[in-house]
Amino acid sequence: MLHIYEKLKEGIVGREIEKRSILVAMEAGKHLLLEGPPGTSKSTLLRKIAREANIPFFTIEGNIDLTPAKLVGYFNPAKVIADSYLPEYFEKGPLTQAMEEGGILYIEEFNRMPADVSNVFISPMAEGEICIPRYGTVKAVRPFTVIAAQNPYDDVGTVRVSRAFIDRVCLIKMNYQNEEEEREIVRLRARLDNPDIIAFAVKMVRKTREHPEIKMGASIRAAIDLVDLFNGLQKFSDQTDRNLLLAANMAISNKIWLNELASKTAEEIIEEIWNSLRAQYEALLKDKKNQTSGLLSHQMIQEKALDEGQLTEKKKRKRIAM
């Protein structure tokens, strides 16, 4: 377990508590519920753990169309009609595969699936086995782990998670990371390695999470998109202010969730945040301009001294010639 933890430091920024918690839970044979808003690296962290530990990884998305058959599996109708209910004709679902191979079954948006589907997990989590008619009993191979995820802010199209399921999982809450870690994530994933632009993008995205008219702010993905879009827009025209605001609208406006009583549109809120940060950005530009002016002044002084030196040399040569 410790050697896997050391490997997780490469490619995963921060999340030290979450890394240890997930590894310890899996080692102890516990199942998990990860609770946090989108863009908090839940799936990224789990895929990294599965890869480094060489554990099969299966993922499904919770929705109203998910059925027990899609989760557990079903017999191929054509083969059954032609022959019989033979085990080799059974098309295994992700739950059955994860149990037989000792893998991680990751369920995104768990609280969107119907109750009869979520109840299918009860026996595999509690007893480590599931009985499938005409196929037999499937026993879980360690380290089979069910890891569900849900967004605490999401209340549209969700269902109440049963107490029977909650009683069989351990909870890990994953919130947004600190500003320094988010800057490092953007630096690693964006196509522009400009610390000033990255810092501004992260600051702007973080401001959406504390705005009074926004129910759920933007994730770090918005900051990555903002930097990438700004980089592309700059190639057409070097208009930093205009391109940053345009990129911000493109990257953030669809990723924030406004309160029901919000008096402003997403674009108006983004422009408001932009204006609140613009003074800091203009100060940064001013500093750069002053640095540039200083370099130019120094260069002009050197050129003037060189010209004066050349003029003096010419006068000396003229006197000698006379």
C-alpha positions as CSV (number, residue, x, y, z in Angstrom):
1,M,0.0,0.0,0.0
2,L,2.8,2.4,0.9
3,H,4.6,1.9,-2.5
4,I,1.3,2.7,-4.3
5,Y,0.9,5.8,-2.3
6,E,4.4,7.0,-3.3
7,K,3.6,6.4,-7.0
8,L,0.4,8.5,-6.6
9,K,2.5,11.6,-6.0
10,E,3.4,11.6,-9.7
11,G,0.5,13.0,-11.8
12,I,-1.8,13.8,-8.9
13,V,-1.5,17.3,-7.4
14,G,-2.3,17.4,-3.7
15,R,-5.1,15.3,-2.4
16,E,-2.8,13.6,0.2
17,I,-5.7,12.9,2.7
18,E,-7.9,11.5,0.0
19,K,-5.1,9.3,-1.4
20,R,-4.4,7.7,2.0
21,S,-8.1,7.4,2.8
22,I,-9.0,5.5,-0.4
23,L,-6.0,3.2,-0.1
24,V,-6.7,2.4,3.6
25,A,-10.4,1.7,2.8
26,M,-9.6,-0.6,0.0
27,E,-7.0,-2.4,2.1
28,A,-9.7,-2.9,4.8
29,G,-12.3,-4.2,2.3
30,K,-14.5,-1.1,2.7
31,H,-16.7,0.4,0.0
32,L,-16.8,4.1,-0.5
33,L,-19.0,7.1,-1.3
34,L,-17.1,10.1,-2.7
35,E,-19.1,13.3,-2.2
36,G,-18.0,16.5,-4.0
37,P,-18.8,18.8,-6.9
38,P,-17.7,18.1,-10.5
39,G,-14.0,18.7,-11.3
40,T,-12.6,17.6,-8.0
41,S,-10.4,14.9,-9.5
42,K,-12.5,11.9,-8.2
43,S,-12.2,9.8,-11.4
44,T,-8.7,10.9,-12.1
45,L,-7.5,9.8,-8.7
46,L,-9.3,6.5,-8.9
47,R,-8.0,5.7,-12.3
48,K,-4.4,6.5,-11.1
49,I,-4.9,4.1,-8.1
50,A,-6.2,1.3,-10.3
51,R,-3.3,1.8,-12.8
52,E,-0.6,1.9,-10.2
53,A,-2.0,-1.1,-8.2
54,N,-2.7,-3.0,-11.4
55,I,-6.4,-3.4,-10.5
56,P,-9.2,-3.6,-13.2
57,F,-11.2,-0.5,-13.4
58,F,-14.9,-0.4,-14.4
59,T,-17.1,2.7,-14.6
60,I,-20.8,3.3,-15.1
61,E,-22.9,6.5,-15.1
62,G,-26.0,6.6,-13.0
63,N,-29.1,7.6,-14.9
64,I,-32.8,6.8,-15.0
65,D,-32.2,4.3,-18.0
66,L,-29.8,2.1,-16.0
67,T,-31.3,-1.3,-15.3
68,P,-30.2,-4.3,-13.1
69,A,-29.6,-6.3,-16.3
70,K,-27.2,-3.6,-17.6
71,L,-25.4,-3.7,-14.3
72,V,-25.2,-7.4,-13.6
73,G,-25.5,-8.9,-17.1
74,Y,-27.9,-10.9,-19.2
75,F,-28.0,-14.0,-21.4
76,N,-27.6,-13.6,-25.1
77,P,-31.1,-14.1,-26.4
78,A,-30.1,-15.5,-29.9
79,K,-27.7,-18.1,-28.4
80,V,-30.2,-19.1,-25.7
81,I,-32.9,-19.7,-28.3
82,A,-30.5,-21.7,-30.5
83,D,-29.1,-23.7,-27.6
84,S,-29.8,-23.2,-23.9
85,Y,-28.9,-21.1,-20.8
86,L,-25.2,-22.0,-20.8
87,P,-22.8,-20.0,-18.7
88,E,-20.7,-19.0,-21.7
89,Y,-23.8,-17.3,-23.2
90,F,-24.0,-14.9,-20.3
91,E,-23.0,-11.3,-21.2
92,K,-21.4,-10.0,-18.0
93,G,-22.2,-6.5,-16.8
94,P,-19.7,-4.3,-15.1
95,L,-20.7,-5.4,-11.6
96,T,-20.2,-9.1,-12.4
97,Q,-16.9,-8.4,-14.1
98,A,-15.6,-6.3,-11.2
99,M,-16.5,-9.0,-8.7
100,E,-14.9,-11.8,-10.7
101,E,-11.7,-9.9,-11.5
102,G,-11.3,-8.1,-8.2
103,G,-11.6,-4.7,-9.7
104,I,-12.9,-1.2,-8.8
105,L,-16.5,-0.4,-9.9
106,Y,-16.8,3.3,-10.1
107,I,-20.4,4.7,-10.3
108,E,-20.6,8.4,-11.3
109,E,-23.7,10.3,-10.2
110,F,-24.9,7.4,-8.1
111,N,-27.9,9.3,-6.8
112,R,-29.4,9.5,-10.3
113,M,-30.1,5.7,-10.7
114,P,-33.4,4.1,-9.8
115,A,-33.8,2.5,-6.3
116,D,-34.2,-1.0,-7.7
117,V,-30.8,-0.7,-9.4
118,S,-29.0,0.7,-6.4
119,N,-30.4,-2.2,-4.3
120,V,-28.5,-4.6,-6.5
121,F,-25.3,-3.5,-4.8
122,I,-26.4,-4.5,-1.3
123,S,-25.6,-8.2,-1.4
124,P,-22.2,-7.8,-3.2
125,M,-21.1,-5.1,-0.7
126,A,-22.5,-6.9,2.4
127,E,-21.9,-10.5,1.6
128,G,-19.3,-10.4,-1.2
129,E,-21.5,-12.4,-3.5
130,I,-24.5,-12.2,-5.8
131,C,-26.8,-15.0,-7.1
132,I,-27.6,-14.7,-10.8
133,P,-30.4,-17.0,-12.0
134,R,-29.2,-19.8,-14.4
135,Y,-25.6,-18.5,-14.2
136,G,-24.8,-19.2,-10.6
137,T,-23.4,-17.5,-7.6
138,V,-20.6,-14.9,-8.2
139,K,-18.2,-14.5,-5.3
140,A,-16.2,-11.3,-5.1
141,V,-12.4,-11.5,-5.5
142,R,-10.4,-9.0,-3.4
143,P,-9.8,-6.1,-3.7
144,F,-13.3,-5.8,-5.3
145,T,-14.5,-2.3,-4.3
146,V,-17.7,-0.3,-5.1
147,I,-17.0,3.4,-5.2
148,A,-19.9,5.7,-5.8
149,A,-19.8,9.4,-6.4
150,Q,-22.4,12.1,-6.0
151,N,-22.6,15.9,-6.2
152,P,-23.9,17.4,-3.0
153,Y,-25.3,20.5,-4.8
154,D,-27.2,18.5,-7.4
155,D,-31.0,18.2,-6.7
156,V,-32.5,18.0,-10.1
157,G,-33.3,14.5,-11.4
158,T,-31.8,12.9,-8.3
159,V,-33.3,10.2,-6.0
160,R,-32.9,9.6,-2.3
161,V,-30.1,7.1,-1.7
162,S,-31.3,4.2,0.5
163,R,-30.2,3.9,4.1
164,A,-29.3,0.3,3.4
165,F,-26.7,1.4,0.8
166,I,-25.4,4.3,3.0
167,D,-24.9,1.9,5.9
168,R,-22.5,-0.2,3.8
169,V,-20.2,2.6,2.6
170,C,-17.7,4.9,4.1
171,L,-17.8,8.6,3.2
172,I,-15.0,10.7,1.8
173,K,-15.8,14.4,1.0
174,M,-13.8,15.9,-1.8
175,N,-14.0,19.7,-2.1
176,Y,-12.0,22.1,-4.3
177,Q,-8.3,22.3,-3.7
178,N,-6.4,25.3,-2.5
179,E,-5.3,28.0,-4.9
180,E,-1.7,27.0,-5.2
181,E,-2.6,23.4,-6.1
182,E,-5.1,24.6,-8.7
183,R,-2.5,26.7,-10.3
184,E,-0.2,23.7,-10.6
185,I,-3.0,21.6,-12.1
186,V,-3.7,24.2,-14.8
187,R,0.1,24.6,-15.4
188,L,0.3,20.8,-16.1
189,R,-2.8,20.5,-18.2
190,A,-3.1,23.8,-20.1
191,R,-1.3,24.6,-23.4
192,L,0.2,27.9,-22.2
193,D,2.8,28.0,-19.5
194,N,2.3,31.7,-18.5
195,P,2.2,32.0,-14.7
196,D,0.4,35.4,-14.8
197,I,-2.4,34.2,-17.1
198,I,-2.8,30.9,-15.1
199,A,-3.0,32.8,-11.8
200,F,-5.6,35.2,-13.2
201,A,-7.7,32.3,-14.7
202,V,-7.6,30.4,-11.4
203,K,-8.5,33.5,-9.4
204,M,-11.4,34.2,-11.6
205,V,-12.8,30.7,-11.4
206,R,-12.4,30.6,-7.6
207,K,-14.4,33.9,-7.4
208,T,-17.4,32.1,-8.9
209,R,-17.5,29.8,-6.0
210,E,-18.1,32.6,-3.5
211,H,-20.4,34.8,-5.5
212,P,-23.8,35.3,-3.7
213,E,-25.9,34.7,-6.8
214,I,-24.1,31.4,-7.8
215,K,-25.3,28.2,-6.3
216,M,-22.4,26.1,-7.6
217,G,-19.2,27.7,-9.0
218,A,-16.9,26.5,-11.8
219,S,-14.4,23.7,-11.4
220,I,-10.7,23.8,-12.3
221,R,-11.7,22.6,-15.8
222,A,-13.0,26.1,-16.4
223,A,-9.6,27.6,-15.6
224,I,-7.9,25.1,-17.9
225,D,-10.3,25.9,-20.7
226,L,-9.9,29.7,-20.1
227,V,-6.2,29.5,-20.5
228,D,-6.3,27.3,-23.6
229,L,-9.0,29.5,-25.3
230,F,-7.1,32.7,-24.5
231,N,-3.9,31.2,-25.9
232,G,-5.8,30.4,-29.2
233,L,-7.4,33.9,-29.4
234,Q,-4.1,35.6,-28.9
235,K,-2.8,34.0,-32.1
236,F,-5.4,35.9,-34.1
237,S,-4.9,39.3,-32.4
238,D,-2.8,40.4,-29.5
239,Q,-5.6,42.0,-27.4
240,T,-5.1,40.7,-23.9
241,D,-8.0,42.3,-22.1
242,R,-10.6,41.5,-24.8
243,N,-9.4,38.0,-25.3
244,L,-9.3,37.2,-21.6
245,L,-12.9,38.3,-21.2
246,L,-14.1,36.4,-24.3
247,A,-12.3,33.3,-23.2
248,A,-13.8,33.6,-19.7
249,N,-17.3,33.8,-21.1
250,M,-16.7,30.8,-23.3
251,A,-15.1,28.7,-20.5
252,I,-17.1,29.7,-17.4
253,S,-20.7,30.8,-18.3
254,N,-22.0,27.2,-18.9
255,K,-20.2,25.7,-15.9
256,I,-21.8,27.8,-13.2
257,W,-25.1,27.1,-11.6
258,L,-27.1,30.3,-10.7
259,N,-29.4,30.6,-7.7
260,E,-33.1,30.5,-8.5
261,L,-33.5,34.1,-7.5
262,A,-30.4,35.4,-9.3
263,S,-30.9,38.9,-10.8
264,K,-28.0,38.7,-13.2
265,T,-27.1,36.4,-16.1
266,A,-24.1,34.2,-16.1
267,E,-22.3,36.6,-18.6
268,E,-23.1,39.6,-16.4
269,I,-21.7,37.9,-13.3
270,I,-18.5,36.9,-15.2
271,E,-18.0,40.5,-16.4
272,E,-18.6,41.7,-12.8
273,I,-15.9,39.3,-11.5
274,W,-13.6,40.3,-14.4
275,N,-14.0,44.0,-13.5
276,S,-13.2,43.3,-9.8
277,L,-9.9,41.6,-10.8
278,R,-9.0,43.9,-13.6
279,A,-7.3,46.4,-11.3
280,Q,-4.9,43.7,-10.2
281,Y,-4.3,42.7,-13.8
282,E,-3.7,46.3,-15.0
283,A,-1.2,46.7,-12.2
284,L,0.6,43.7,-13.5
285,L,0.6,45.1,-17.0
286,K,1.8,48.4,-15.7
287,D,4.8,46.7,-13.9
288,K,5.6,44.9,-17.1
289,K,5.4,48.2,-19.1
290,N,7.7,49.9,-16.6
291,Q,10.1,47.0,-16.9
292,T,10.0,47.3,-20.6
293,S,10.4,51.1,-20.5
294,G,13.4,50.7,-18.2
295,L,15.1,48.3,-20.6
296,L,14.4,50.7,-23.5
297,S,15.8,53.7,-21.6
298,H,18.9,51.7,-20.7
299,Q,19.3,50.7,-24.3
300,M,18.8,54.3,-25.5
301,I,21.4,55.6,-23.1
302,Q,23.9,53.0,-24.3
303,E,23.1,53.9,-27.9
304,K,23.6,57.6,-27.2
305,A,26.9,57.0,-25.5
306,L,28.0,54.9,-28.4
307,D,27.0,57.7,-30.9
308,E,28.8,60.3,-28.8
309,G,31.9,58.1,-28.7
310,Q,31.8,57.6,-32.4
311,L,31.4,61.4,-33.0
312,T,34.4,62.2,-30.7
313,E,36.5,59.7,-32.6
314,K,35.6,61.3,-35.9
315,K,36.6,64.7,-34.6
316,K,40.0,63.4,-33.5
317,R,40.6,61.8,-36.9
318,K,39.7,65.1,-38.6
319,R,42.2,67.1,-36.5
320,I,45.0,64.6,-37.2
321,A,44.2,64.9,-41.0
322,M,44.5,68.7,-40.8
